[in-house]
Amino acid sequence: MTPNPIIKKIQLADGRTITIETGKLAKQADGSAVVRLGNTMLLATVVSAQTAKEDLDFLPLSVDYQEKFASSGRIPGGFLKREGRLSDHEILISRLVDRAMRPLFPDDYHADTQINIQLISADAEVLPDALAALAASAAVAVSDIPFNGPISEVRVIKLNNEFIVQPTPAQIAKADLDIMVGASIDNILMVEGEMNEVSEQELLEALKVAHEAIKIQCQALIELGIEAGKTTKRTYNHERNDEALKEKLNSLLYDQVYQVAAQKNANKNERAKNFKAVKDNYLASLPEDHTEDLYLINKYYHKIEKEAVRNMVLNERIRLDGRKLEEIRPIWCEIDYLPSSHGSAIFTRGETQSLTTVTLGTKLDEQLIDSAMFSGTNKFMLHYNFPGFSTGEVKPNRGPGRREVGHGNLAMRALKKVLPSVEENPYTVRVVSDILESNGSSSMATVCAGTLALMDAGVKITAPVSGIAMGLISDATTGKWAVLSDILGDEDHLGDMDFKVTGSSKGITACQMDMKVEGLSYDILSQALEQSKAGRMHILSKLVETISSPRKELKSSAPRIVTLKIPKDMIGAVIGPGGKVIQEIQKVSGATIIIEEIEDAGKVNVFANNKESLDKAVNWIKGIVAMPEVDEVYEGKVKSIMPFGAFVEFMPGKDGLLHISEIKWERVENMEGVLEVGEEIKVKLIEIDKKTGKYRLSRKVLLPKPEKNEVSNNA
């Protein structure tokens, strides 16, 4: 039977149309939809279990975005020739969707839920990341899964002082601002992006433009759900409750917990120990034959702790560690900590610490990228590691998780904006942040430590960059709210917002925001941005006190590089037949040489670990590409001896004939015993044959000319 799909269309401002289709593909999923813009098509499905696991107190939601290579007519690389584990790029898009959707599932809904989004058709002019959340939300909208949405995401850029929604890749490449925004009709939920040092006001304007576009898409999803007959959602009961126990615990423990919060203890472990003692003392007071449910006690105690801490901040305007709302934790920094690395730095803020290194490499160290939408290389990498010991936990080391990939990407985007051009910095750059202690804002510590390490390495960044994580605690009932600067781990966990902002003294370079509640007004957002700017400037002053500008010289351990531009027709001469010449240069000098053909010239990068090797290779190459000049004197080496003279290499790769008559002023009858192969002699270029290009050399013109009678006597 031919399906009869439901189709909704969304008109974009530039005349393009987004099409949402359901009822045709993947009909055994709880919900499925296909979103199309241009030739980009995404298939999104959602499945949620009918029951939840016993005593689960969170939503086990997984979001997976995957790009099928067939979508762009490509076959995967590698030996398996099939799609494997998600790439970092796919993980980052999965996180964009997850972060926007997760807050809007009901708090008491705990069934295993999986959202899959597949790129099934690719269009080079339409990036799929800005459509993934729309597709996922559409799949949920046509299901019976409870969801307080819909939501959608759009990309907004600022180009030539104009904001553009859902831009093309060419427009993005020239943009001053590029952000992804996720929101419902009423509230912004997620923001992530990078900027060319823009102002807080410009970012706020971009968010408003994005939200207006999202409202239109959300309305289309509401209509789609109605047409699909999915306005009534499934009933569920995933939680056990005991209201009497809840009231009892609240009555007995709330004031005690509030007092612990009000102690303003700056030590995370001591603070946690004191909070735990309140619960432990209550449990110890129970008789051995008590019937109270330990699971519910833990559940209700957590809610009491959360409420008490939040109320303490809202009522007293003082935080858990005793700081004022806008106060930054104590900071200390150090550079050049690791003697053998190309650049290193320690950045410590409160109980959060990053040890970051910079390594400089050659073009051979570039990251190879092979995806459905892009194939190429990457010269700047930033990797973020979060071992268990940083929080005093035992955790197996199984490689980076999604959180680590996301934090590393944010720091990379923050620093990428101040890197020098390829011409100024031809190195491949790898930054690695190892978090040694963590109590909030470790990704922002990575940005700060990364700035210090880059300057310590001598990378000529255009400006130092600092980062700060902002938090929010709000109460819809009382209308009270507090924006927190440089949040603790507890404040992140118990708060309503995590808003990370990075930038230089000129403006913002990157941001990331996640909302955990509805109702973020633009007044609060504006306050958070202004407060973040003051915090960033304070942190930036601490960085500049440590090192104010990049080192003028690279470390002794760092590789040296010289870039030469040679004529296009000389590339073959430097490489030599079968690579013979370039291999010999590298073997003799110890340098690494990489040659690229760029437009009408050759670009030669020479890398070496010491100046001697570098100079030897550079001079060799210069000799090969240099044009011989008549009447110029050269240091030559005899390559072969013939009856009529000798062939002398007077420049790398260039041999000339030293005729027997040009060796000395006296008459030479034969070549026996006159010169030896390998002998070094000075010669002068006296002629270049216009037809053959052959070189004629002379040695005798460099020798004193004897008197005529001496010549005739010797003749």
C-alpha positions in Angstrom: 0.0 0.0 0.0 1.4 3.4 -1.0 2.0 5.6 2.1 0.3 8.9 2.4 2.9 11.1 4.2 2.1 14.3 6.1 4.2 17.2 4.8 4.8 20.6 6.4 6.8 23.4 4.7 8.7 26.3 6.3 9.6 29.3 4.2 13.0 30.9 4.9 13.6 34.6 4.5 15.8 34.0 1.4 13.1 32.1 -0.4 14.4 28.5 0.3 12.0 26.0 1.8 12.5 23.5 4.6 10.2 20.4 4.1 9.3 18.1 7.0 7.8 14.7 6.1 6.5 11.9 8.3 4.6 8.7 7.7 6.8 7.4 4.9 10.0 6.0 6.4 10.8 4.1 9.6 7.2 3.7 10.7 8.0 1.1 13.4 9.8 3.7 15.5 7.7 5.6 18.0 8.3 8.7 15.8 10.2 9.4 12.6 10.6 12.4 10.3 12.6 13.5 7.2 13.7 17.1 7.1 15.0 18.5 3.8 16.6 21.8 2.7 18.0 21.9 -0.8 19.5 18.4 -1.4 20.3 17.9 2.3 18.0 15.3 3.9 18.0 14.0 7.5 16.1 11.1 8.8 15.4 11.3 12.5 13.8 8.5 14.6 12.9 8.3 18.3 12.1 5.2 20.4 11.3 5.2 24.1 10.7 2.2 26.3 7.2 1.7 27.7 8.5 1.2 31.2 11.4 2.6 33.2 14.0 0.7 35.3 13.2 0.6 39.0 14.3 3.5 41.1 15.9 5.4 38.2 16.0 9.1 39.0 17.1 10.5 35.6 16.3 10.3 32.0 18.6 7.8 30.1 18.5 9.7 26.9 21.0 9.0 24.0 21.3 11.1 20.9 23.3 9.9 18.0 23.9 11.8 14.8 25.7 10.0 11.9 26.6 11.0 8.4 26.3 8.3 5.8 29.1 8.4 3.3 26.6 7.4 0.5 24.8 10.7 1.2 27.5 12.5 -0.7 28.5 9.7 -3.1 31.6 8.7 -1.2 33.1 5.4 0.1 34.6 5.5 3.6 38.4 5.3 3.9 40.3 2.7 5.9 40.3 -1.1 5.6 36.7 -1.7 6.7 35.2 0.7 4.2 32.1 1.3 6.3 30.9 3.8 8.9 32.4 3.1 12.3 32.3 4.9 15.6 31.0 8.4 15.6 33.7 11.0 14.7 34.3 14.0 16.9 32.3 16.1 14.4 29.3 13.8 14.7 29.6 13.7 18.5 29.5 17.5 18.6 26.3 17.6 16.5 24.8 14.9 18.7 25.6 17.1 21.8 23.9 20.2 20.2 20.7 18.2 19.8 20.9 16.6 23.2 21.6 19.8 25.1 18.5 21.5 23.5 16.1 18.7 24.0 17.0 17.1 27.3 15.7 20.0 29.6 12.2 19.7 28.1 11.5 16.1 28.8 9.4 15.8 32.0 11.5 15.6 35.2 9.7 12.4 36.3 10.0 10.7 32.9 12.8 8.0 33.2 12.2 5.6 30.3 15.2 4.6 28.1 14.9 7.0 25.1 17.0 7.0 22.0 17.1 9.6 19.2 18.9 8.7 16.0 19.6 11.2 13.2 21.1 10.2 9.9 22.3 12.3 7.1 20.9 10.4 4.1 21.5 13.0 1.4 24.2 15.7 1.4 24.3 19.1 -0.2 27.5 21.1 -0.1 25.6 24.3 0.1 23.4 23.2 3.1 25.1 22.2 6.3 23.2 19.5 8.1 24.1 20.5 11.7 21.6 23.3 11.8 18.8 21.0 10.8 19.5 18.0 13.1 17.6 19.3 16.1 14.6 20.3 14.0 14.5 16.7 12.6 14.8 15.2 16.1 12.1 17.4 17.5 9.8 16.6 14.5 10.3 12.8 15.3 9.3 13.4 18.9 6.3 15.7 17.8 4.8 12.8 15.8 5.2 10.3 18.7 3.3 9.7 21.9 6.5 10.4 24.0 5.9 13.1 26.6 7.9 16.2 25.8 7.4 19.9 26.8 8.4 21.1 23.3 8.7 21.4 20.5 12.2 22.9 20.0 14.4 23.7 17.0 17.8 25.0 16.3 19.1 27.5 13.7 22.5 28.9 12.7 22.9 32.7 12.7 25.9 34.6 11.3 26.7 38.2 11.1 28.2 39.2 7.7 28.6 42.8 6.5 26.7 44.0 9.5 23.7 41.9 8.6 22.3 38.8 10.5 21.6 35.8 8.2 19.7 32.7 9.3 20.7 29.3 7.9 23.6 30.7 5.8 25.7 28.9 3.2 29.2 27.6 3.9 30.7 30.4 1.8 28.9 33.0 3.9 30.0 31.3 7.1 33.6 31.4 6.1 33.5 35.2 5.9 31.3 35.8 8.9 32.2 37.8 12.0 29.9 35.8 14.2 28.7 32.2 13.8 26.4 30.7 16.5 24.0 27.8 16.8 20.9 28.5 18.9 18.4 26.0 20.3 15.1 27.2 21.7 11.4 26.5 22.3 8.7 29.0 21.3 9.2 30.7 24.7 12.8 30.2 25.8 16.3 29.9 24.6 17.8 26.6 25.8 21.2 26.2 24.1 23.8 28.5 22.5 27.2 27.6 21.0 29.4 29.5 18.6 32.5 31.5 17.7 33.1 35.1 16.9 35.7 37.5 15.8 36.0 39.4 19.1 32.4 40.8 18.9 30.6 42.8 21.6 28.1 41.4 24.1 25.4 43.5 22.5 26.1 41.9 19.1 25.7 38.5 20.6 22.5 39.4 22.3 21.1 40.8 19.0 22.0 37.5 17.2 20.2 35.5 19.8 17.0 37.5 19.3 17.2 37.0 15.5 17.7 33.3 16.0 14.8 33.0 18.4 12.4 34.7 16.0 13.3 32.1 13.3 12.9 29.2 15.7 9.4 30.3 16.8 8.3 29.8 13.2 9.8 26.3 13.0 8.3 25.3 16.4 4.8 26.5 15.2 5.2 24.2 12.2 6.0 21.3 14.5 3.0 21.9 16.6 0.8 21.8 13.5 2.7 18.6 12.4 1.9 16.9 15.7 -1.8 17.8 15.4 -2.1 16.5 11.8 -0.3 13.3 12.9 -2.9 12.8 15.7 -0.3 12.8 18.4 -1.5 15.5 20.7 -2.3 12.9 23.4 0.9 11.5 25.0 1.4 8.2 26.7 0.6 7.9 30.4 3.4 6.8 32.7 4.4 6.4 36.4 8.2 6.2 36.8 8.6 7.3 40.4 7.8 6.1 43.8 6.9 8.7 46.3 6.0 9.0 50.0 4.7 12.5 50.8 4.7 11.9 54.5 8.4 11.0 54.5 9.2 13.9 52.3 7.5 16.4 54.6 9.2 14.7 57.7 12.7 15.0 56.1 12.1 18.6 55.0 11.0 19.5 58.5 13.9 17.8 60.3 16.8 18.5 57.9 16.2 21.6 55.8 17.4 24.1 58.5 20.5 21.9 59.2 21.4 21.8 55.5 20.9 25.5 55.2 23.3 26.1 58.1 25.9 23.9 56.4 25.5 26.0 53.2 25.8 29.2 55.1 29.1 28.2 56.6 30.7 29.4 53.4 33.4 26.7 53.4 35.7 27.1 50.4 36.9 23.5 50.4 34.8 21.3 48.2 35.6 18.0 50.0 35.0 19.4 53.5 31.7 21.0 52.3 30.6 17.7 50.8 31.5 15.9 54.0 29.5 18.3 56.1 26.4 17.9 53.9 26.7 14.2 54.0 27.0 14.2 57.8 23.5 15.7 58.1 22.0 12.8 56.2 24.2 10.2 58.0 23.2 11.6 61.4 19.6 11.2 60.5 20.1 7.6 59.3 22.0 6.8 62.5 19.1 8.1 64.5 16.7 5.6 63.0 15.9 2.4 64.9 17.3 -0.9 63.5 13.9 -2.1 62.6 12.9 1.1 60.7 10.8 0.8 57.6 11.8 4.0 55.8 12.9 3.6 52.2 16.6 4.4 51.8 16.1 5.2 48.1 13.5 7.8 48.9 15.6 9.2 51.8 18.5 9.8 49.4 16.2 11.2 46.7 14.4 13.7 49.1 17.7 14.6 50.8 19.2 15.6 47.5 16.2 17.9 46.8 16.5 19.4 50.3 20.1 20.2 49.7 19.4 21.7 46.3 16.6 23.9 47.7 18.6 25.0 50.7 21.7 26.0 48.8 19.7 27.9 46.2 17.7 29.7 48.8 20.8 30.6 50.8 22.3 32.3 47.7 19.1 34.1 46.8 18.4 35.3 50.3 21.9 36.2 51.5 23.6 37.0 48.1 26.6 35.0 49.3 27.8 31.7 47.8 28.7 28.3 49.1 32.4 29.2 49.3 31.8 32.6 50.8 32.3 34.6 47.6 30.1 37.5 46.4 28.0 36.8 43.3 30.5 38.4 40.9 33.7 37.5 42.7 36.3 35.3 41.0 38.3 32.6 42.9 42.0 33.1 43.6 44.2 32.6 40.5 47.8 31.6 40.1 49.6 30.9 36.9 53.0 29.6 35.8 54.6 29.1 32.3 57.6 27.1 31.1 56.9 24.5 33.7 57.9 21.5 31.5 61.5 22.0 30.2 61.3 19.7 27.2 57.9 20.8 25.8 57.6 23.5 23.1 55.3 25.5 25.4 53.7 24.8 28.7 51.6 26.5 31.4 49.7 25.8 34.6 46.5 27.7 35.3 44.9 27.3 38.7 41.6 29.0 39.7 40.3 27.9 43.1 40.2 24.1 43.0 40.3 23.9 39.2 43.7 23.3 37.6 44.9 22.7 34.0 48.4 21.7 32.9 48.5 22.6 29.2 51.2 21.9 26.6 51.8 23.1 23.1 53.6 21.0 20.5 54.7 22.4 17.1 54.8 20.1 14.2 55.2 20.0 10.4 52.7 19.6 7.7 53.2 15.8 8.1 51.6 16.2 11.5 48.4 17.7 10.2 45.2 15.9 11.1 43.6 14.0 8.2 39.8 14.4 8.1 37.6 12.0 6.1 33.9 12.5 6.5 30.8 12.5 4.3 30.8 16.3 4.0 34.5 17.1 4.2 37.8 15.6 3.2 41.0 17.5 4.1 43.4 18.4 6.9 43.4 20.4 10.1 46.5 22.4 11.3 45.2 23.3 14.8 44.1 20.7 17.4 43.1 21.1 21.0 42.6 18.0 23.2 41.0 18.1 26.6 41.5 15.3 29.1 39.6 14.8 32.4 41.0 11.9 34.4 39.2 10.6 37.5 41.9 11.7 39.9 41.0 15.4 39.1 37.9 14.9 41.3 39.3 12.3 43.6 37.5 9.5 41.9 38.5 6.1 40.5 37.7 6.0 36.8 39.0 3.7 34.1 40.9 5.5 31.3 38.9 4.5 28.2 39.7 7.5 26.0 37.8 10.8 25.7 34.0 10.8 26.3 31.5 13.1 24.7 31.9 15.7 27.4 35.7 15.8 26.8 35.2 16.2 23.1 32.7 19.0 23.6 34.9 20.9 26.2 38.0 20.6 23.9 36.0 21.9 20.9 34.8 24.9 22.8 38.4 25.8 23.9 39.7 25.2 20.4 37.1 27.6 18.9 38.0 30.2 21.6 41.7 30.2 20.7 41.4 29.6 17.0 40.2 33.2 16.5 43.5 34.6 17.7 45.9 32.3 15.9 48.3 33.9 13.4 47.8 33.2 9.7 49.5 30.2 8.0 52.0 32.6 6.5 53.0 33.8 9.9 52.8 30.4 11.6 53.4 27.5 9.2 53.5 25.0 12.0 50.9 22.4 12.9 49.8 23.2 16.4 48.5 20.8 19.0 47.4 22.0 22.4 46.7 19.4 25.2 44.9 20.4 28.4 45.2 17.8 31.2 42.8 18.7 34.0 44.6 17.9 37.3 41.9 19.3 39.7 38.3 20.1 39.0 35.7 22.1 40.8 33.9 23.9 37.9 34.9 25.7 34.8 37.6 23.3 33.7 37.0 24.1 30.0 37.5 27.8 30.8 40.7 26.9 32.6 41.8 25.2 29.4 41.3 28.4 27.5 43.4 30.4 29.9 46.1 27.8 30.2 46.1 27.4 26.4 46.6 31.1 25.9 49.6 31.0 28.3 51.1 27.9 26.7 50.8 29.3 23.2 52.6 32.5 24.2 55.2 30.5 26.1 55.8 28.5 22.8 56.3 31.7 20.9 53.2 31.3 18.8 52.3 34.9 17.7 48.7 35.0 18.8 47.0 38.3 18.0 45.7 38.7 21.6 45.5 36.7 24.9 42.1 35.1 25.5 40.5 34.3 28.9 37.3 32.4 29.7 34.7 32.3 32.4 31.7 30.2 33.3 28.6 32.0 34.5 25.7 30.4 36.5 22.2 31.3 37.4 19.9 30.6 40.4 16.3 31.7 40.0 13.0 31.2 41.7 9.9 31.6 39.5 7.6 31.9 42.6 9.4 34.8 44.3 10.9 36.3 41.1 14.4 36.3 42.7 17.4 35.5 40.7 21.2 35.7 41.0 23.8 35.6 38.3 27.0 33.9 39.5 30.5 34.5 38.1 33.1 31.7 37.9 30.8 28.9 39.1 31.7 26.0 41.3 30.9 22.4 40.4 28.1 22.4 43.0 26.7 25.6 41.5 26.7 24.1 38.0 24.9 21.0 39.3 22.4 22.8 41.5 21.9 25.9 39.3 19.8 26.8 36.3 22.3 27.8 33.7 25.9 27.1 32.6 27.0 30.0 30.3 30.7 29.9 29.2 32.1 33.0 27.5 35.6 33.5 26.2 37.3 36.5 24.7 40.1 39.0 24.4 40.1 42.6 25.6 38.4 43.5 22.3 35.4 41.1 22.5 34.0 37.6 22.6 35.6 34.8 20.6 33.4 31.9 21.7 30.5 31.0 23.9 28.4 28.0 25.1 25.2 28.1 27.1 22.9 25.4 28.5 19.7 26.1 30.3 18.2 23.7 32.8 14.9 25.6 33.4 12.5 27.6 31.3 12.2 31.3 31.5 15.5 33.0 30.8 14.6 36.6 30.0 16.8 38.9 27.9 17.3 41.1 31.0 19.0 38.2 32.8 21.0 37.2 29.7 22.2 40.8 29.3 23.2 40.9 33.0 25.1 37.6 32.6 27.0 38.9 29.6 28.0 42.1 31.2 29.0 40.3 34.4 31.0 37.8 32.4 32.9 40.7 30.7 34.0 42.0 34.0 35.1 38.6 35.1 37.0 37.9 31.8 38.9 41.2 32.1 39.9 40.3 35.7 41.2 36.9 34.6 42.9 38.3 31.6 44.9 40.7 33.8 46.2 37.7 35.7 47.3 36.0 32.5 49.0 39.2 31.3 50.9 39.5 34.6 52.3 36.0 33.9 53.3 36.7 30.3 52.2 39.8 28.4 53.0 38.8 24.8 54.3 35.7 22.9 58.0 34.9 23.2 60.1 36.4 20.5 62.0 33.2 19.9 60.9 29.5 20.0 62.2 27.2 22.7 65.4 25.4 21.9 63.4 22.1 21.8 61.0 23.4 19.2 61.6 22.7 15.5 62.8 25.6 13.3 61.1 26.4 10.0 61.9 28.4 7.0 59.5 28.9 4.1 60.9 29.4 0.6 59.1 30.4 -2.5 60.6 28.9 -5.7 59.7 29.1 -9.4 57.1 26.4 -10.4 59.5 25.0 -13.0 62.2 24.4 -10.3 60.1 22.1 -8.2 61.3 19.1 -10.2 64.9 20.1 -9.7 64.6 20.2 -5.9 62.8 16.9 -5.8 65.1 15.2 -8.4 64.4 12.0 -10.4 62.5 9.6 -8.2 63.0 12.0 -5.2 66.7 11.5 -5.3 67.7 15.1 -4.6 65.3 15.9 -1.8 66.1 12.6 -0.1 69.8 13.4 -0.2 69.2 16.9 1.2 67.2 15.5 4.1 69.7 12.7 4.8 72.8 15.0 4.8 71.2 17.9 6.6 68.9 16.2 9.0 66.1 18.5 8.0 62.5 17.7 6.9 61.4 19.2 3.6 57.9 19.6 2.3 57.1 21.0 -1.1 53.6 22.1 -2.2 52.6 23.6 -5.6 50.6 26.7 -4.9 49.2 28.6 -7.9 52.1 29.6 -10.1 54.9 28.8 -7.6 56.4 26.2 -5.3 56.2 26.5 -1.6 59.0 24.8 0.3 58.8 24.4 4.1 62.1 23.3 5.7 61.9 22.0 9.3 64.9 21.2 11.6 65.6 20.9 15.3 68.7 23.0 15.1 70.0 26.0 13.1 72.9 24.2 11.6 70.7 21.6 9.9 68.2 24.2 8.8 70.9 26.5 7.2 72.5 23.5 5.4 69.2 22.5 3.9 68.1 26.0 3.0 71.4 26.9 1.4 71.3 23.7 -0.6 67.8 24.4 -1.9 68.7 28.0 -2.7 71.7 26.7 -4.6 69.4 24.5 -6.7 66.9 27.1 -7.6 69.4 30.0 -8.0 70.1 31.1 -11.5 73.7 31.0 -12.5 75.2 34.3 -13.5 78.0 34.9 -16.0 81.2 36.3 -14.5 80.2 35.0 -11.1 82.7 33.0 -9.1 81.6 29.7 -7.4 83.1 27.1 -5.1 82.9 23.9 -7.2 83.6 20.2 -6.9 85.0 18.0 -9.6 82.4 15.4 -10.5 84.2 13.6 -13.4 87.3 13.9 -15.5 87.4 13.5 -19.3 90.3 13.6 -21.8 89.2 17.1 -22.8 88.7 18.6 -19.3 86.5 18.1 -16.2 82.9 18.5 -15.3 82.5 20.6 -12.2 79.4 21.0 -10.0 79.5 24.7 -9.3 76.0 25.0 -7.9 73.8 22.2 -6.5 72.5 20.2 -9.4 74.4 22.3 -12.0 77.5 21.0 -13.7 79.7 23.0 -16.1 82.6 22.0 -18.4 86.0 23.1 -17.3 87.9 22.7 -20.6 91.5 21.5 -20.5 92.5 24.9 -21.9 90.8 26.8 -19.0 92.5 24.9 -16.1 95.7 27.0 -16.0 97.5 29.5 -18.1 100.2 27.0 -18.9 99.5 24.5 -21.7 98.1 21.2 -20.4 98.7 18.2 -22.6 96.4 15.8 -20.8 94.3 15.5 -17.7 96.4 12.9 -15.9 97.3 14.1 -12.4 95.9 17.6 -13.0 92.7 17.3 -11.0 91.0 14.6 -8.9 87.4 13.6 -8.6 86.0 15.3 -5.4 88.5 18.0 -5.4 87.1 21.4 -4.5 88.2 24.3 -6.7 87.1 27.9 -7.4 85.7 28.5 -10.9 84.2 31.4 -12.8 81.2 31.0 -15.1 82.3 32.5 -18.4 79.5 31.5 -20.8 76.0 30.0 -20.9 75.2 28.6 -24.3 72.0 30.2 -25.6 70.9 27.2 -27.5 71.8 24.3 -25.3 71.9 26.0 -21.9 75.3 24.4 -21.1 77.7 26.1 -18.8 81.4 26.9 -19.6 83.7 27.4 -16.7 87.2 28.7 -16.3 89.7 28.3 -13.5 92.7 30.0 -15.0 91.1 33.5 -15.1 91.1 33.3 -11.3 94.9 32.6 -11.3 97.6 35.3 -11.7 98.4 35.6 -15.4 102.2 35.0 -16.1 104.3 37.3 -18.2 104.4 36.6 -21.9 107.9 35.3 -21.9 107.1 32.8 -19.1 104.2 31.5 -21.1 106.3 31.2 -24.3 109.1 29.5 -22.4 106.7 26.9 -21.0 105.0 26.4 -24.3 
